[in-house]
Amino acid sequence: MKFTEEHYKNLLDCIESTGINLSDSLNRYLSKNIGNNPEKRFLWDVFWTSKYPVIHREEYKNYTDNHIETALKRAVKEIIKRGQ
């Protein structure tokens, strides 16, 4: 993962601040088959809802979509595992 630990922590904080129940929301995306790739669509919807690219604009510029997607997968799994 290309994200620094500090940037990853900022991403986690932004996602958690949304108050979204990630497990329930992910299940809804998967059951409704939203888009060509529901999991990927879910990750990006969470990303934009988190406002990470607005709050941490300078960090955001350092990463490609692939870098962001990898960090998002890790973050969402981590948050779901914690039960949030």
C-alpha positions in Angstrom: 0.0 0.0 0.0 1.4 3.4 -1.0 -0.5 5.4 1.6 1.7 6.5 4.5 0.5 5.5 7.9 -0.5 9.1 8.6 -2.5 9.4 5.4 -4.1 6.0 6.0 -5.1 7.1 9.5 -6.6 10.3 8.0 -8.6 8.2 5.6 -9.8 5.9 8.4 -10.9 8.9 10.4 -12.8 10.4 7.5 -14.6 7.2 6.8 -15.5 6.6 10.4 -16.8 10.2 10.7 -19.5 9.5 8.1 -21.3 7.3 10.6 -22.1 4.8 7.8 -22.7 1.2 8.9 -20.2 -0.2 6.4 -21.2 -3.8 6.8 -24.9 -3.2 6.2 -24.3 -0.7 3.4 -21.9 -3.1 1.6 -24.5 -5.9 1.8 -27.1 -3.7 0.3 -24.8 -2.8 -2.6 -24.0 -6.4 -3.2 -27.6 -7.6 -3.0 -28.9 -4.9 -5.3 -26.0 -5.5 -7.7 -25.3 -1.7 -8.1 -23.1 -1.1 -11.1 -20.8 -3.4 -13.0 -18.7 -4.0 -9.9 -20.8 -3.3 -6.7 -17.9 -3.7 -4.3 -15.8 -1.2 -6.2 -18.7 1.2 -6.5 -19.3 0.9 -2.8 -15.6 1.7 -2.0 -15.7 4.8 -4.2 -19.0 6.0 -2.8 -17.6 5.7 0.7 -14.5 7.6 -0.4 -16.4 10.5 -1.8 -18.9 10.5 1.1 -15.9 10.6 3.6 -14.8 14.0 2.1 -11.2 12.8 2.4 -10.2 14.4 -1.0 -11.6 17.7 0.2 -10.3 17.7 3.7 -6.9 16.3 2.8 -6.5 17.7 -0.7 -2.7 17.8 -0.6 -2.5 14.1 0.5 -5.0 13.1 -2.1 -2.9 14.5 -5.0 -0.1 12.0 -4.1 -2.1 8.9 -5.0 -3.5 7.2 -8.1 -6.9 5.6 -8.2 -5.2 2.2 -7.6 -3.4 3.4 -4.5 -6.7 4.9 -3.1 -8.6 1.7 -3.9 -6.1 -0.5 -2.1 -6.2 1.8 0.9 -10.0 1.8 0.8 -10.2 -2.0 0.7 -8.0 -2.2 3.7 -9.8 0.5 5.6 -13.3 -0.8 5.0 -12.2 -4.3 6.1 -10.6 -3.0 9.2 -13.6 -0.9 10.2 -16.1 -3.7 9.5 -13.9 -6.1 11.5 -14.1 -3.7 14.5 -17.8 -3.8 14.1 -18.4 -0.2 13.3 
